Amino acid sequence: MKLLNIDVDPRAFGAGAALTTFIVTQTMLTAATKTAQGLPYKTTSAVLLQEAIKLAFATGYWLQFDYKKRYDGLGNFNTKSFLMYMIPGLIYACQNSIVYTAIAILGPPTFQVFSNFKIVTTAILHRIILPNRGLTIIQWLAVALLFISMVISKLGVFTSEQSSGWASQQDLIFGGGLLIVNSTMSAFSGVFNEWLIKKIDPEAPLQFKNMQLYFFGVMLNLIGNMLQSAPGTNTEEGFFAGFTPVVWLIIFNNAALGISVAYIMKYANNVIKCFTSAVAVYIATYLSTKFFNETIDLAFVCGVVVLTAALYLYMGNHNKVLKAHDEANKPNKEEGGIDLECLDQEKPANGN
């Protein structure tokens, strides 16, 4: 499949399109539920339910496998690799809660732009953890351009007294700080999860691996929800306090978002996931002008232009030529990077 002289894996393209749709829907629906007091429902309950939905989907999908014809993943299952999924599971549990708060503080366009800081941290961690899947010099330039687009697109927020009814300058600093922390957490958990999918028993079904990740997501969020409702926490809200049909729609949308991310990691990588997420800036901003009275200024337009250039530079076919050149001149042994293979001593089976 070829678009604008860019080779695209149809499976990765489909997952990317789905991810963009779910991110925009998440942003708009969460912003629509905001009140003057914040979000009127328990976000810990919402996150727990979306993790439970993902676990149910992964389990149901895995159970329908024809085990006589396809490897089910149980052959190389062991406690060590299972516990590794606790790391991204714990980080995902924390960052999912941060997302709800950040959207409510910043508003959709600003949230989407600041979220793209994760492209920088993801690219760096991707090079460290998965050195054999490094970027070309042009792709590193694209990463830098994306960061620049993120900065210049919201210059108007710092020069105006108000931000279209959303984030004040103080809120922007606080919300932006949350997203910088969240972006770093997201980058590490995403790249580490990609390593688990591609390096640990790579022939195991994707949903078998997702089951392990989502299991820890459910357990960790369950603990968080129980702690929030414990005696002495000054909260008497029930589990479903503030839930409306829109909140349920948010929960199912976010569950679908998480599942689509898994397919991006399987058929592409975390850097592609970040660029795919960045496309949501276009759509979320346009929709915000219609529903939330957001305005688009010249700085934002310039940011979009730079973002478009970054997308082409990163995904263009010129990178194939550079990678082929680098491969031809690469030393026999890859240098640099962290050897995570030592965490798993067993070699993956062929799956037959």
N, C-alpha and C positions, 0 to 999 in steps of 0.2 A: 504494500500500500504506500503510495507516494503522494505527498501534499507539499506544493510549493518547493519542489526539489528537495524534500526532506523525506527520507525513508522512515515509515512508521509501522511498527508492529501492530496489526489490527487489534490484538488482545490488549496491548498497552494503551492504544488509542481509545478503545472502548472503556477501559478502566479509568483512564484520565478524564474522559468526558463525563462519566458517572461521578467521579470525585469532584470535579468542578461544580456540577449541578448540586450535589449534596452540600458542599461547602457554602455556596451562595444561599441555599435554602436554610441551612443552619443559621447563618448570619442574620438573614432577614427575619426569620421566625423568632429567634431569640430576642432581637431588637424590638420586635412588635409586642413581646410580652413584658417589656420593661415598664415599670411604674416609677413614680417619684421616689419610692422607698427601695427601689432595686427590683430584683426578680421576685415575683410573688409566690414562688414555689421552692421546694427543697431541691437544690441542685444535686446534692449527694444521692437523693432517691432517684433522680432522673438519670444520673451517670450509672448507678447500680443497675437500673432496669435496662439501659441500652447495652451494658456488658452482658447481662443475662440473655438478651435477645440474640446477640452475636454468638454466644456460646451455644444456644439452642440451634441456631442456623448451622454452625460449623458441625455440631454433633449429628444433626439430621442429614446433612450433606455427606458426611463421612460414612454413616451407617448404610447408605444405599450403594456403596462400592461393591463391585463384583470381585470378591477377594480371590477367586480362582484365576482371574485374568490380570488383576492389578495389585501391586504391592500396597498393603494397607498402612504401613509405617510401624507396625508393632514389632517387627523383627529386630530393629535396633533401638527400641525404646529402652531408656535407662533413667535412673533417678537423677543422675548428674545433669543430663541435658534437659530433663523436665524442670529442674529447679532453676536453670538458666532463664526460663521464661518469666520467672518472678521479677527479674530486673526490669525489662520493658513494661511488664504488667504494673509494677509499683509506680513507675514514672508516668505511664499513661493515666493511672488513677488520679495522680496529682494534677497533671496538666489539663485533664478534662474539666476539672472543677475551676481551674484558672480561666479557661476559655469563656465560661458563662459570665464570670465577673468582668473580664476584659471587654467583652462585647457590650455589656450594659454600661460601662464607663465611657468607652471610646466612641461607640456608634459603628455601623457597618463599614464605611470606607476606610476610616482611620485604623480600625481593627485589621482589615485585610492588608493594608499597606505595611503596618508594623509587624504583622505576622510573617512577612516575607524576609525578616531578618534571619529566619531559620535557614535560608538558602546558604548563607555564609557559614554558619556553624555546621550545617549538614555537609557542605563541600569539604570543609577541613577534616571533620571526623570521618567522612567517607574515604578520604585519602589515607588517614591513619589506620582505620580498622580494616578497610578493603583496598589495600595498595595496588592489587592487580587490576582493579577497576578504576584506575586513576583518570583524571581529566586531562584533556589537551590544553595547550596554552590558550587557545581561543575560547575554550569552555571556561577556563579560569577568568578570562576577560569578561565573558558573559555573566559570571557570578558577580564580578565587581560592578558591572553595569546594572545588574538587578538591585544590588544594594544602593547604588546611586539613585536609581529610579524611586526606590522606597523613601529616600531622604527628601529629594526635591519635590515629590508629588504632594507633600504635605507642608511645604514651607509656609503656605498661607495660614495654617493653623496657629503658628507662632506669632504672626504679625497682626492677626485679628483679635478683637476683644472677645468674641464668642465663636464657637464652632458649630454654627447652625443648630443650636439647641442641644448639642451633645457635649463633648469633652471641653472643659476649660483648660487653660494652660497647666494648672496644677494637676487636674485629672489626667491630662495627656502625659505628664511626666510619670505619674504613678501607674497609669494603665500601660504606658509604653515600657516602664521598668518591669512590670509583670510579664509583658509579652517577650521581653528580651530573655528573662529567666526561663519562661515557658518555651521559647524557641530553642534555647540550648538543651533543655530537657528533651524536647521533641526530637531534636537532631540526634542526640545520643541514643535514645530509645529506638528511634526509627532505624538508624544504621546498625545497631546491635541486633535488632529483630531481623533485618535483612540478612545479616551474617548468619543468624540461626536458620533462616529459610534456605539460603543458598549453600551453606557450608556444612551444616550438621545434618547428616542423612538426607542429602538433597533430593533423593527420589521418593521420599515420603510425601503423601498427599498434602497439599497446602492446608486443607481444612483440618487435618490431623494435627498439624502444628498450631493452627489457629485455636483449636480446642484447648491446648495447653496454655497459650497466652491468655485466652479469655477466661479460663478457669481462675487464674490468679487475679485477673481484673475483677471478677465477681467477688472473690474472697476478700480482696483488699478494700474494695468499695463497700462491702457489707460491714467490715470492721469500722470503716470511717463513718458509715451511717449510724451504726450502733453507738459509737463514741459521741457523735453529735447529739443523739437523743438520750444520752445517759443522764441520770439524776445529777443535778448541780450544774448543768450546762445552760440553764436559763432558756430552755426551749421546750415548749409543750406541743409543738406541731406534730401531727400524725405523719405517717410515712407518705401519704398521698396529699398532704396539705397543699392547697393552691393548684392542684392538677386540673387542667381543662383539656378539651379536645385538641387545642393548639399545642399544649405541652406534650401530649401523647404523640402528636405528629412530629415534634422536635425529637423526641426519644427514638422513634422508629427511623427518622431521617439520619440521626447521628449514628445509629447502629449500622445502617446501610453505608454511611460514610466510612466507618471503620473497616467494614468488609471490603470495600473498594480499594482502600489503602493496601490491604494485604495482596490484592491482585497486582497493584502497581509494583510492589516490592518483588513479586514473583516474576513478572514479565518485563520490568524496567529496573528502576532503582530509586533511591530516596531523593536524589537530586532532581530527577524527572518529576517525582511527586511534588517537590517544592515549586518547580516551574509550573506544573499543572495547577497547583493551588493559587499561584500568582495570577493566573488568567481570571480567577474569580474577582480580582480587583475591578476589571472592566464591568462585569455584570452587576456586582454588588453596588458599585457607585452609580451606575445608570438607574438601577431600581430604587436606590435611596433618593435620587432626585425626584422620583415620582411619588414615593410613599412617605419620606421623612424630611422633605424640604431641604435636602442637602444641595449644595451648589458645587459646580465644577469650575475651578479657576485655571488660569494659564499654567501655574506650577504643576497642577495635577496632569494637565494635558501633556506637558513636557515629560513628566514621569512616565506616562503611558507610552510615549514615543520611544523613550530609552528602554522601557521594558520590552517593547516589541522587538527592538534590535537585539536585546539580550536573548530573547527566545530563539530568534533565528540563528544567532551565533552559536548558541549551545546545541541546537538540534540539527544544524545544517550538515549536508554530506561532506563538507570540507573536513570535518572531524574524522571521517573514515580514512581520508588520505593521510592525515597527521598521525593517527593511531597506527596505520600500517607502516609508516616510516619509523615511528618509535619502536614498534614491534621488531622491525628488521634490525634495528640498532641497539636493542635491549640486551644487557648482559645475561648470561645463562641463569643467574639467580637474582630474583627480584630483591632489591635492597630497600630498606625502610619499611615502615609499617609495624603494627603490633601483631605478633603471632598469637592469635586467639585459638589456633588449632590445638594448642597444648591443653586447653580446657576440656577437650573431648578426645580421649585416647583411642576410642574405637573408630575404625575406618567404616564408612558407610557401605552397606551392602548394595549389590546391583539391583536388588528389588525383585529378582526372579527366583 
